[in-house]
Structure formats: structure tokens, C-alpha cells
């Protein structure tokens, strides 16, 4: 029998288990305003936060940006641009729907709907070299696998609804 969530969304402990991030990272990003849970943020402790599946994908995207060489300061700078370009007010949800390229010395470009690139931290005179593509699909697939492994099949409906276009060929 599948484990059921008692409340809407995922606790910070569940997010840590599903995302591969540390509790310290998640709570630090929340406390500094980089990552806000889409469901609830009550009280003053990280344990009272409730995160959606899309929030988890966004948190994984922050982790991927940091692994690609961005500083937390640069992540904070690109979030408003990503929110504006995607039309999504929640920073994590905007990250979850964006396809990003990290290139050069921590510069970030976003793949636009027409396939073009929008430079989010423009530095004039630089060429697009040594790029790292931050794709959404692997984060969604890995999070889905983690949900299944944790026996949390009840979250799959939310996953499939939010990211059907990414998951159409996943069994």
C-alpha cells in the first residue's frame, strides 16, 4: 500500500529525501528568500514548510545552477528575469518551467519559446562558450523515481498534471 501524505504537499524532510539536497540548503534558501514554498510557510521553523512537487523541481534547478558554477548571488539575480520571462510569480515554479544554459564565467541564458536564447546576466563582448545546459526533464524524471521509491504514488497525479509535456513517454 502506498504511503499517504497527511497534509497537502511535502515536508522539508521529504523534500530533502526526494531532491538530494540537504536540509541546511533548503532552509537557508527559504530563510534568505530565494526559495519560497508554493503551499505553506507557517511559523518560524523549516519543519512547518509545505512544498509542492513543482517546488521540488525548482529546488533541484537551484542545486543544478550552483553545481554549474553560479553563485547564490547570481541565482538571486536571475530569478526575477526568469519569473518575468515565464510569467510565473513564484520563483521556484518559474525555475521549474525554464530551460537554462550556464556559460562562460557564470553567465546564464534562457531558451525562449522560439528556440532562441535570452541572456539573463548580459556581459557584452562575450561569446557562448563552454556551456552547461540545465534541462528540466532529468530533474522531473529523477524526482518521479524518488517518489516511487519512497512509496509516494499519491503524488504522481500532481506530477503528471504539472509536467505532462515532460513525462509523456515515461512509463
Short mmCIF file of the C-alpha atoms (twelve columns), coordinates in Angstrom:
data_MODEL
# 
_entry.id   MODEL 
# 
loop_
_atom_site.group_PDB 
_atom_site.id 
_atom_site.type_symbol 
_atom_site.label_atom_id 
_atom_site.label_alt_id 
_atom_site.label_comp_id 
_atom_site.label_asym_id 
_atom_site.label_seq_id 
_atom_site.Cartn_x 
_atom_site.Cartn_y 
_atom_site.Cartn_z 
_atom_site.pdbx_PDB_model_num 
ATOM 1   C CA . UNK A 1   0.000  0.000  0.000   1 
ATOM 2   C CA . UNK A 2   1.263  3.461  -0.898  1 
ATOM 3   C CA . UNK A 3   2.219  5.900  1.824   1 
ATOM 4   C CA . UNK A 4   -0.188 8.820  2.036   1 
ATOM 5   C CA . UNK A 5   0.725  12.368 2.866   1 
ATOM 6   C CA . UNK A 6   -1.054 13.680 5.959   1 
ATOM 7   C CA . UNK A 7   -1.096 17.282 4.756   1 
ATOM 8   C CA . UNK A 8   -1.031 18.919 1.352   1 
ATOM 9   C CA . UNK A 9   2.425  18.976 -0.129  1 
ATOM 10  C CA . UNK A 10  5.731  17.705 1.153   1 
ATOM 11  C CA . UNK A 11  7.574  18.463 4.386   1 
ATOM 12  C CA . UNK A 12  11.133 19.748 4.275   1 
ATOM 13  C CA . UNK A 13  12.364 16.302 5.377   1 
ATOM 14  C CA . UNK A 14  10.529 14.719 2.428   1 
ATOM 15  C CA . UNK A 15  11.916 17.366 0.052   1 
ATOM 16  C CA . UNK A 16  15.452 16.549 1.229   1 
ATOM 17  C CA . UNK A 17  14.871 12.833 0.639   1 
ATOM 18  C CA . UNK A 18  13.318 13.388 -2.804  1 
ATOM 19  C CA . UNK A 19  15.662 16.078 -4.096  1 
ATOM 20  C CA . UNK A 20  19.095 15.008 -2.911  1 
ATOM 21  C CA . UNK A 21  19.620 18.449 -1.372  1 
ATOM 22  C CA . UNK A 22  20.499 18.949 2.278   1 
ATOM 23  C CA . UNK A 23  18.087 20.304 4.865   1 
ATOM 24  C CA . UNK A 24  20.553 23.105 5.505   1 
ATOM 25  C CA . UNK A 25  20.449 24.146 1.820   1 
ATOM 26  C CA . UNK A 26  16.650 24.091 1.611   1 
ATOM 27  C CA . UNK A 27  16.075 26.012 4.849   1 
ATOM 28  C CA . UNK A 28  18.833 28.526 4.038   1 
ATOM 29  C CA . UNK A 29  17.310 29.208 0.625   1 
ATOM 30  C CA . UNK A 30  13.908 29.638 2.279   1 
ATOM 31  C CA . UNK A 31  15.213 31.934 5.045   1 
ATOM 32  C CA . UNK A 32  17.051 34.140 2.531   1 
ATOM 33  C CA . UNK A 33  14.013 34.360 0.242   1 
ATOM 34  C CA . UNK A 34  15.449 32.508 -2.745  1 
ATOM 35  C CA . UNK A 35  13.042 29.574 -2.417  1 
ATOM 36  C CA . UNK A 36  9.504  30.043 -1.135  1 
ATOM 37  C CA . UNK A 37  7.220  27.035 -0.734  1 
ATOM 38  C CA . UNK A 38  4.195  27.099 -3.001  1 
ATOM 39  C CA . UNK A 39  1.839  25.567 -0.438  1 
ATOM 40  C CA . UNK A 40  2.571  26.893 3.064   1 
ATOM 41  C CA . UNK A 41  5.175  28.628 5.167   1 
ATOM 42  C CA . UNK A 42  3.830  28.873 8.689   1 
ATOM 43  C CA . UNK A 43  5.713  29.558 11.865  1 
ATOM 44  C CA . UNK A 44  9.430  30.056 12.114  1 
ATOM 45  C CA . UNK A 45  10.867 26.617 11.503  1 
ATOM 46  C CA . UNK A 46  11.741 24.759 8.331   1 
ATOM 47  C CA . UNK A 47  9.728  21.775 9.547   1 
ATOM 48  C CA . UNK A 48  6.445  23.683 9.153   1 
ATOM 49  C CA . UNK A 49  7.009  24.360 5.448   1 
ATOM 50  C CA . UNK A 50  4.880  22.563 2.843   1 
ATOM 51  C CA . UNK A 51  6.359  22.238 -0.625  1 
ATOM 52  C CA . UNK A 52  4.654  21.237 -3.883  1 
ATOM 53  C CA . UNK A 53  6.128  18.885 -6.464  1 
ATOM 54  C CA . UNK A 54  6.907  21.855 -8.716  1 
ATOM 55  C CA . UNK A 55  8.745  23.462 -5.772  1 
ATOM 56  C CA . UNK A 56  10.956 20.360 -5.550  1 
ATOM 57  C CA . UNK A 57  11.813 20.608 -9.247  1 
ATOM 58  C CA . UNK A 58  12.645 24.311 -8.741  1 
ATOM 59  C CA . UNK A 59  14.856 23.495 -5.740  1 
ATOM 60  C CA . UNK A 60  16.674 20.891 -7.822  1 
ATOM 61  C CA . UNK A 61  17.144 23.547 -10.529 1 
ATOM 62  C CA . UNK A 62  18.791 25.866 -7.966  1 
ATOM 63  C CA . UNK A 63  21.082 22.993 -6.997  1 
ATOM 64  C CA . UNK A 64  21.918 22.373 -10.674 1 
ATOM 65  C CA . UNK A 65  22.704 26.061 -11.219 1 
ATOM 66  C CA . UNK A 66  25.058 26.030 -8.235  1 
ATOM 67  C CA . UNK A 67  26.715 22.829 -9.499  1 
ATOM 68  C CA . UNK A 68  27.159 24.513 -12.890 1 
ATOM 69  C CA . UNK A 69  29.196 27.254 -11.223 1 
ATOM 70  C CA . UNK A 70  26.725 30.002 -10.392 1 
ATOM 71  C CA . UNK A 71  26.939 31.692 -7.024  1 
ATOM 72  C CA . UNK A 72  23.851 32.065 -4.863  1 
ATOM 73  C CA . UNK A 73  24.081 35.815 -5.515  1 
ATOM 74  C CA . UNK A 74  23.793 35.213 -9.280  1 
ATOM 75  C CA . UNK A 75  20.885 32.800 -8.772  1 
ATOM 76  C CA . UNK A 76  19.154 35.564 -6.805  1 
ATOM 77  C CA . UNK A 77  19.795 37.998 -9.698  1 
ATOM 78  C CA . UNK A 78  18.441 35.729 -12.451 1 
ATOM 79  C CA . UNK A 79  15.251 34.679 -10.632 1 
ATOM 80  C CA . UNK A 80  13.312 37.921 -11.330 1 
ATOM 81  C CA . UNK A 81  14.233 37.745 -15.032 1 
ATOM 82  C CA . UNK A 82  13.106 34.111 -15.249 1 
ATOM 83  C CA . UNK A 83  9.871  34.985 -13.442 1 
ATOM 84  C CA . UNK A 84  9.204  37.840 -15.857 1 
ATOM 85  C CA . UNK A 85  10.015 35.816 -18.975 1 
ATOM 86  C CA . UNK A 86  7.911  32.819 -17.896 1 
ATOM 87  C CA . UNK A 87  5.079  34.940 -16.487 1 
ATOM 88  C CA . UNK A 88  5.297  32.976 -13.242 1 
ATOM 89  C CA . UNK A 89  5.313  34.906 -9.938  1 
ATOM 90  C CA . UNK A 90  6.704  32.033 -7.824  1 
ATOM 91  C CA . UNK A 91  10.479 31.800 -8.334  1 
ATOM 92  C CA . UNK A 92  10.649 28.024 -7.880  1 
ATOM 93  C CA . UNK A 93  7.783  27.470 -10.319 1 
ATOM 94  C CA . UNK A 94  9.482  29.770 -12.830 1 
ATOM 95  C CA . UNK A 95  12.730 27.789 -12.498 1 
ATOM 96  C CA . UNK A 96  10.828 24.513 -12.865 1 
ATOM 97  C CA . UNK A 97  9.481  25.614 -16.238 1 
ATOM 98  C CA . UNK A 98  12.678 27.196 -17.614 1 
ATOM 99  C CA . UNK A 99  15.413 25.697 -19.760 1 
ATOM 100 C CA . UNK A 100 18.665 27.401 -18.862 1 
ATOM 101 C CA . UNK A 101 22.216 27.451 -20.183 1 
ATOM 102 C CA . UNK A 102 25.108 28.397 -17.919 1 
ATOM 103 C CA . UNK A 103 28.132 29.558 -19.897 1 
ATOM 104 C CA . UNK A 104 31.367 31.436 -19.576 1 
ATOM 105 C CA . UNK A 105 32.121 32.715 -16.106 1 
ATOM 106 C CA . UNK A 106 28.705 32.147 -14.520 1 
ATOM 107 C CA . UNK A 107 26.545 33.770 -17.181 1 
ATOM 108 C CA . UNK A 108 23.031 32.458 -17.725 1 
ATOM 109 C CA . UNK A 109 20.859 32.321 -20.820 1 
ATOM 110 C CA . UNK A 110 17.282 31.050 -21.046 1 
ATOM 111 C CA . UNK A 111 15.965 29.121 -24.028 1 
ATOM 112 C CA . UNK A 112 12.973 31.081 -25.303 1 
ATOM 113 C CA . UNK A 113 9.803  29.519 -26.682 1 
ATOM 114 C CA . UNK A 114 11.011 30.093 -30.248 1 
ATOM 115 C CA . UNK A 115 14.292 28.299 -29.514 1 
ATOM 116 C CA . UNK A 116 16.312 31.488 -29.261 1 
ATOM 117 C CA . UNK A 117 18.433 32.458 -26.267 1 
ATOM 118 C CA . UNK A 118 17.734 35.285 -23.850 1 
ATOM 119 C CA . UNK A 119 20.812 36.382 -21.887 1 
ATOM 120 C CA . UNK A 120 19.803 36.826 -18.222 1 
ATOM 121 C CA . UNK A 121 23.094 38.274 -16.957 1 
ATOM 122 C CA . UNK A 122 24.394 40.070 -20.051 1 
ATOM 123 C CA . UNK A 123 28.104 40.751 -20.378 1 
ATOM 124 C CA . UNK A 124 28.793 42.480 -23.659 1 
ATOM 125 C CA . UNK A 125 31.514 41.083 -25.889 1 
ATOM 126 C CA . UNK A 126 31.379 37.531 -24.518 1 
ATOM 127 C CA . UNK A 127 30.748 34.516 -26.674 1 
ATOM 128 C CA . UNK A 128 28.679 31.485 -25.725 1 
ATOM 129 C CA . UNK A 129 31.432 29.011 -24.815 1 
ATOM 130 C CA . UNK A 130 31.739 26.002 -22.514 1 
ATOM 131 C CA . UNK A 131 28.001 25.969 -21.958 1 
ATOM 132 C CA . UNK A 132 26.175 23.736 -19.489 1 
ATOM 133 C CA . UNK A 133 22.544 23.095 -20.353 1 
ATOM 134 C CA . UNK A 134 20.274 22.835 -17.316 1 
ATOM 135 C CA . UNK A 135 17.402 20.681 -18.545 1 
ATOM 136 C CA . UNK A 136 14.155 20.283 -16.668 1 
ATOM 137 C CA . UNK A 137 13.379 16.776 -17.874 1 
ATOM 138 C CA . UNK A 138 16.086 14.926 -15.860 1 
ATOM 139 C CA . UNK A 139 15.036 16.680 -12.641 1 
ATOM 140 C CA . UNK A 140 11.403 15.726 -13.200 1 
ATOM 141 C CA . UNK A 141 12.286 12.116 -14.018 1 
ATOM 142 C CA . UNK A 142 14.612 11.727 -11.019 1 
ATOM 143 C CA . UNK A 143 12.036 13.252 -8.675  1 
ATOM 144 C CA . UNK A 144 9.380  10.895 -10.030 1 
ATOM 145 C CA . UNK A 145 11.685 7.922  -9.408  1 
ATOM 146 C CA . UNK A 146 12.346 9.142  -5.879  1 
ATOM 147 C CA . UNK A 147 8.595  9.449  -5.245  1 
ATOM 148 C CA . UNK A 148 8.054  5.887  -6.422  1 
ATOM 149 C CA . UNK A 149 10.967 4.561  -4.368  1 
ATOM 150 C CA . UNK A 150 9.590  6.300  -1.275  1 
ATOM 151 C CA . UNK A 151 6.176  4.714  -1.861  1 
ATOM 152 C CA . UNK A 152 4.538  8.084  -2.503  1 
ATOM 153 C CA . UNK A 153 2.468  7.167  -5.552  1 
ATOM 154 C CA . UNK A 154 -0.271 9.552  -4.440  1 
ATOM 155 C CA . UNK A 155 1.965  12.439 -5.522  1 
ATOM 156 C CA . UNK A 156 2.183  11.148 -9.091  1 
ATOM 157 C CA . UNK A 157 -1.137 12.733 -10.102 1 
ATOM 158 C CA . UNK A 158 0.255  16.155 -9.176  1 
ATOM 159 C CA . UNK A 159 3.476  15.342 -11.024 1 
ATOM 160 C CA . UNK A 160 1.754  14.212 -14.201 1 
ATOM 161 C CA . UNK A 161 -0.629 17.173 -14.237 1 
ATOM 162 C CA . UNK A 162 2.111  19.766 -13.722 1 
ATOM 163 C CA . UNK A 163 4.616  18.244 -16.128 1 
ATOM 164 C CA . UNK A 164 2.635  16.140 -18.603 1 
ATOM 165 C CA . UNK A 165 4.606  17.571 -21.529 1 
ATOM 166 C CA . UNK A 166 7.866  16.342 -19.946 1 
ATOM 167 C CA . UNK A 167 6.572  12.939 -18.879 1 
ATOM 168 C CA . UNK A 168 4.587  11.874 -21.936 1 
ATOM 169 C CA . UNK A 169 6.895  8.955  -22.725 1 
ATOM 170 C CA . UNK A 170 7.772  7.861  -19.175 1 
ATOM 171 C CA . UNK A 171 6.218  4.604  -18.019 1 
# 
